[in-house]
């Protein structure tokens, strides 16, 4: 899937945050999920306010997206969550491109 919705980011933007988001879950076996699609799905829900179960079929199943959202939205030791850090990093990256 490549930028189908206004809330999606590009793969180039995602490359800036991929390692950050990958660090959210210890990798014990090869990951089947495409983190780019998971992140874009979370951005879609954030932008539209739709229910998890109403996520368009272009994205992974809602319960997989929700699982990653719970991992990425946890705050550890009063630091911003991985999701918040990723949004800030994308924002800074986009500003530096201007």
Beta strands, then each sheet from edge to edge (+ up, - down):
end
